């Protein structure tokens, strides 16, 4: 039996996307109903799973694996965007359930 969290409690909604948003990037709210790519130290709003015609499908809950910058602990851990495609430990961001940590990737529940 393999351990797999993909599909767990996934919740995806459609938002208007600016041109910085692409699949595989973390996003933050920009304007009403609109998202943009996350920047360093931004709190993670969601994870873009697809873009088409100026709209983004944004995963708001569920399991995500992402590159990590620095050390992140397992368990309930505060993380923020390190860039639009990576995360890092944070002193001030919301806590997420980190269930997998390797040298360069973590898995966590949004």
Secondary structure as GFF3:
##gff-version 3
##sequence-region A 1 110
A	DSSP	beta_strand	11	17	.	.	.	ID=ss1
A	DSSP	beta_strand	26	29	.	.	.	ID=ss2
A	DSSP	beta_strand	34	37	.	.	.	ID=ss3
A	DSSP	beta_strand	46	52	.	.	.	ID=ss4
A	DSSP	beta_strand	55	61	.	.	.	ID=ss5
A	DSSP	beta_strand	63	69	.	.	.	ID=ss6
A	DSSP	beta_strand	75	81	.	.	.	ID=ss7
A	DSSP	beta_strand	86	89	.	.	.	ID=ss8
A	DSSP	beta_strand	95	101	.	.	.	ID=ss9
A	DSSP	beta_strand	105	109	.	.	.	ID=ss10
###
